[in-house]
Amino acid sequence: MASVDVTVRGAGAFGLSVAWACVQRGASVRVVDPHGVGAGSSGGVVGALAPHVPENWNPKKQFQLESLLMAQAFWDGVTEAGGTSPGYGRTGRLQPLADAAAVDLARARGEGAADLWRGQATWRVIDAAEAGDFAPHSPTGLLIHDTLTGRLHPRQSCDALAAALRARGVEICTDAPDQGAVIWAAGWQGLLDLNDALGRKIGDGVKGQAALLKFEARDAPQLFVGGLHLVPHADGTLAIGSTSERDFDDPTGVDAQCDSLIARAIEAVPALADAPVIARWAGVRPRARSRAPLLGAWPGRDGHFVANGGFKIGFGMAPKAAFAMADLVLEGRDTIPEGFGFSAL
């Protein structure tokens, strides 16, 4: 077995993206995951790359902004290298506004976006008539439209990253010894292992259920309505998600909560009533105690690093997180916000 510079343990969004960033720096990389590519929450169906609201700015929000803005180039490079599409598109997002107070807040946030997003994306209040056929009902007749939100298909994105890595000679296997620097991107079970190893609460898992419908709206913005994400994908499907379950017995079991998601989506967008449900999905997302991604050196374990805790924003954070981890692991440069490290927990 050939020697490698970096062993990545975990073949989900963070693990594969970090591996890709390291390969682009010229490192020899091996990815190890006993369950295969996209086997955990990264193999889901939703893929909403939604920004934080443009107010009360902080390093976490700035990091996410930069990651969302670099996503097009990141995923274009992955597609070119591996020949497989992640279904990425910066298609924007619509959100209904319930009352006058919500309208005033949305307009204030639009002013914040003009400053904080520096003209690279917009957040504005529009008349619902401007939104086209695929739009939610709004009590005020007004919607928020932002142009920063993107979408991708999570499972397809993992497959695209794996194809790009293999095209660059990276072995992706189910078992191999640690060699070189070791990056742990092992999902929610990896966070539980960190709890045990460090003797304190680092993070845990939050289960989510989602559904996938056959519905053609691939060029439409995604919708955020009543806490639901409705995400039209490039392959003519539409994802609805998701639940947030802190207590669960079956990590991958689908139950009546998923049916409720579908019913709520149809109530919000009646055009979905006749759309066939082609898949129901459930998985557990890794959530660090800080609610920010957990990126950095493993305390007290020389040569070992952690990239975990993507939770609901993992795919959106992945491009920037990947290159920040490559900076740290390969060059010893720490460009990661302080709030993403172990000291924040």
C-alpha positions in Angstrom: 0.0 0.0 0.0 1.5 3.3 -1.1 2.4 5.9 1.5 0.2 9.1 1.7 0.6 12.5 3.1 -2.9 12.8 4.5 -5.5 10.3 5.7 -9.0 11.6 5.7 -11.4 9.5 7.9 -14.9 10.2 6.6 -16.4 10.3 3.1 -19.1 12.9 3.7 -19.3 16.5 2.7 -16.4 17.7 4.9 -14.1 14.7 4.5 -14.4 14.6 0.7 -14.1 18.4 0.3 -11.0 18.6 2.6 -9.5 15.7 0.6 -10.1 17.6 -2.6 -8.5 20.8 -1.3 -5.4 18.9 -0.1 -5.1 17.1 -3.5 -5.2 20.5 -5.2 -2.2 21.6 -3.0 -0.3 18.6 -4.3 -0.7 16.3 -1.3 -1.1 12.5 -1.6 -4.4 11.6 0.0 -6.4 8.6 1.0 -10.0 8.7 2.2 -11.2 6.0 4.6 -14.8 5.3 5.5 -16.1 1.9 6.6 -19.6 2.8 5.3 -18.7 4.2 1.9 -19.2 7.6 0.2 -22.1 9.7 1.4 -23.3 7.0 3.8 -24.3 9.5 6.6 -26.2 12.7 6.6 -24.2 13.9 3.6 -26.1 11.4 1.5 -29.4 13.1 2.0 -31.7 14.9 -0.5 -32.3 18.5 0.6 -29.1 20.5 -0.2 -30.2 24.1 0.7 -27.2 26.4 0.7 -28.9 29.2 2.6 -27.0 32.2 4.1 -27.3 33.6 7.6 -29.4 36.7 7.8 -27.4 39.9 6.9 -27.3 41.4 10.4 -25.4 41.1 13.7 -22.3 40.2 11.6 -19.6 38.0 13.0 -16.7 35.8 11.8 -19.0 32.7 11.3 -21.3 34.7 9.0 -18.4 36.1 7.1 -16.8 32.7 6.7 -20.1 31.3 5.3 -20.5 34.3 3.0 -17.1 33.7 1.5 -17.8 30.0 1.2 -21.1 30.5 -0.6 -19.4 33.0 -3.0 -16.7 30.5 -3.9 -19.1 27.6 -4.4 -19.5 28.0 -8.1 -15.8 27.8 -8.8 -15.4 25.0 -6.3 -18.1 22.8 -7.8 -17.1 23.7 -11.4 -13.7 22.4 -10.6 -15.0 19.2 -9.1 -17.3 18.6 -12.2 -14.5 19.2 -14.6 -12.1 16.9 -12.8 -14.5 14.0 -12.3 -17.1 14.4 -15.1 -20.0 14.1 -12.6 -22.3 16.9 -11.7 -23.3 17.8 -8.1 -26.4 19.6 -9.3 -25.1 22.9 -8.0 -26.8 26.2 -8.9 -27.0 29.6 -7.3 -30.7 29.8 -7.9 -31.7 32.1 -5.0 -34.5 31.8 -2.5 -38.0 33.2 -1.8 -39.6 33.7 1.6 -43.1 35.0 2.3 -43.7 37.9 4.7 -46.5 37.5 7.2 -47.2 41.1 8.3 -46.0 44.7 8.3 -43.4 44.1 11.0 -41.9 41.3 9.0 -41.7 43.5 5.9 -40.0 46.3 7.8 -37.4 43.8 9.2 -36.8 42.3 5.8 -36.2 45.8 4.3 -33.8 46.6 7.1 -31.9 43.4 6.4 -31.8 44.3 2.7 -29.9 47.4 3.7 -27.6 45.2 5.8 -27.0 42.9 2.8 -26.1 45.9 0.6 -23.3 46.7 2.9 -22.2 43.3 4.2 -22.5 41.3 0.9 -20.7 44.2 -1.0 -22.7 43.9 -4.2 -22.0 40.2 -4.7 -25.6 39.2 -3.9 -28.8 41.0 -3.0 -31.6 40.6 -0.4 -34.7 42.6 -1.3 -38.4 42.7 -0.8 -40.4 42.1 -4.0 -44.0 41.9 -5.0 -45.2 38.3 -5.2 -46.3 38.9 -8.8 -42.6 39.2 -9.7 -41.7 35.8 -8.5 -43.2 33.6 -11.2 -45.3 30.5 -11.0 -43.3 28.6 -8.3 -43.8 30.9 -5.4 -45.4 30.6 -2.0 -48.5 32.4 -0.8 -47.7 35.5 1.2 -50.2 37.2 3.4 -48.7 40.6 2.6 -48.3 39.9 -1.1 -44.6 40.5 -0.6 -41.6 38.1 -0.6 -38.0 38.2 0.4 -35.8 37.4 -2.6 -32.1 36.8 -2.1 -29.6 35.9 -4.8 -27.0 34.4 -2.5 -28.8 31.1 -1.7 -27.7 28.1 -3.7 -28.6 24.5 -4.0 -27.0 21.1 -4.8 -28.0 17.5 -4.5 -26.2 16.1 -1.4 -25.8 12.5 -2.6 -24.8 13.6 -6.1 -22.3 16.1 -4.6 -20.6 13.3 -2.7 -20.5 11.2 -5.8 -19.0 14.1 -7.8 -16.3 14.7 -5.2 -15.5 11.0 -5.1 -15.2 10.9 -8.9 -12.9 14.0 -8.9 -10.7 12.5 -6.2 -10.4 9.1 -8.0 -9.6 10.9 -11.2 -6.7 12.4 -9.4 -5.5 9.0 -8.1 -7.0 9.2 -4.6 -7.9 5.8 -3.1 -11.3 5.8 -1.3 -11.6 2.6 0.8 -13.4 1.1 3.8 -10.3 0.3 5.8 -6.6 1.4 5.9 -4.1 2.4 8.6 -3.4 6.0 9.5 -0.6 7.6 7.5 0.6 11.1 7.5 -1.6 13.8 8.9 -5.0 12.4 9.9 -8.2 14.4 9.5 -11.3 13.2 11.3 -14.5 14.0 9.5 -16.5 11.2 10.9 -20.0 12.7 11.4 -22.1 12.6 14.5 -20.6 9.3 15.7 -17.2 11.0 15.4 -18.5 13.8 17.7 -19.6 11.2 20.3 -16.1 9.7 20.1 -14.6 13.1 20.8 -16.9 13.4 23.8 -15.4 10.2 25.2 -11.8 11.0 24.2 -11.8 14.5 25.7 -14.1 13.9 28.7 -16.5 16.7 27.9 -19.4 17.5 25.6 -18.1 18.4 22.1 -21.3 17.6 20.2 -23.9 15.1 19.2 -26.4 14.3 16.5 -29.7 15.7 15.4 -31.9 13.5 13.3 -33.6 15.0 10.2 -36.2 13.5 7.9 -36.9 14.7 4.4 -38.8 13.8 1.2 -38.1 13.9 -2.5 -40.8 14.6 -5.0 -40.9 14.3 -8.8 -41.6 17.9 -9.7 -40.0 20.0 -12.5 -38.9 23.4 -11.3 -35.2 23.1 -11.8 -34.6 26.8 -12.7 -36.8 28.2 -9.9 -35.6 29.7 -6.6 -35.9 27.5 -3.6 -38.5 28.4 -1.0 -38.3 28.8 2.8 -41.9 28.7 4.2 -42.9 28.1 7.8 -39.6 26.5 8.7 -39.5 24.2 5.6 -37.0 24.2 2.8 -38.4 23.4 -0.6 -35.5 22.9 -3.0 -35.9 22.3 -6.7 -33.1 20.2 -8.0 -31.4 20.2 -11.4 -32.7 16.6 -12.2 -36.4 17.5 -12.1 -36.9 16.5 -8.5 -37.9 18.7 -5.5 -36.7 18.1 -1.9 -38.7 19.0 1.2 -36.9 19.2 4.6 -36.5 18.8 7.3 -37.3 17.8 10.8 -35.0 18.4 13.8 -35.1 15.6 16.3 -32.8 15.6 19.3 -34.3 12.4 20.7 -34.5 9.3 18.5 -34.2 5.5 18.6 -33.8 4.8 14.9 -31.2 7.0 13.2 -32.5 6.2 9.7 -36.1 5.4 10.3 -38.8 7.4 8.5 -42.1 8.0 10.3 -45.2 10.2 10.3 -43.1 13.3 10.8 -42.0 12.9 7.2 -45.6 12.7 6.1 -46.3 15.9 8.0 -43.5 17.7 6.1 -45.1 16.7 2.8 -48.5 17.9 3.9 -47.2 21.2 5.1 -45.3 21.7 1.8 -48.5 21.1 -0.2 -50.4 23.5 2.0 -47.7 26.1 1.3 -47.5 25.3 -2.4 -50.7 23.6 -3.7 -49.1 22.8 -7.0 -47.2 20.0 -5.3 -50.4 18.1 -4.5 -50.1 15.8 -7.5 -46.3 15.4 -7.4 -45.3 11.8 -6.8 -43.2 11.1 -3.7 -40.2 9.2 -5.0 -38.1 8.9 -1.8 -38.3 9.5 2.0 -35.0 9.9 3.8 -33.7 10.1 7.3 -30.3 10.6 8.8 -28.4 12.2 11.7 -26.5 15.4 11.2 -23.5 16.2 13.3 -24.0 19.3 15.6 -21.1 20.7 17.6 -22.1 22.2 21.0 -21.2 25.7 19.6 -23.5 25.2 16.6 -20.5 26.3 14.4 -18.5 23.9 12.4 -15.7 22.2 14.4 -12.4 22.8 12.5 -8.9 22.5 13.9 -6.2 20.4 15.6 -7.3 17.6 17.8 -6.3 18.7 21.4 -3.4 16.7 22.7 -3.2 14.4 19.7 -0.3 15.5 17.5 -0.8 15.2 13.8 -4.5 14.7 14.1 -7.2 17.2 13.1 -11.0 17.5 13.1 -13.4 18.7 10.4 -16.9 18.0 11.7 -20.1 19.6 12.9 -21.5 20.8 9.6 -25.1 20.3 10.9 -27.5 22.1 8.6 -24.9 24.3 6.9 -22.2 21.7 6.1 -22.4 21.8 2.3 -22.6 25.6 2.3 -19.5 25.8 4.5 -17.6 23.0 2.8 -15.6 24.9 0.1 -14.2 27.5 2.5 -13.7 24.9 5.3 -11.9 22.6 3.0 -9.2 25.1 2.0 -8.9 26.4 5.6 -8.2 22.9 6.7 -5.6 22.4 3.9 -4.0 25.7 5.1 -3.7 24.3 8.6 -2.7 20.7 7.8 -0.3 21.2 4.9 1.1 24.6 5.7 0.6 25.2 9.4 -1.4 28.4 8.7 -4.4 28.8 10.9 -7.1 30.8 9.0 -10.0 29.3 10.9 -12.3 31.6 13.0 -11.7 31.2 16.7 -15.4 30.3 17.2 -14.9 27.2 15.1 -12.3 25.6 17.4 -12.3 23.5 20.5 -11.7 26.6 22.7 -15.3 27.7 21.8 -16.8 24.5 23.3 
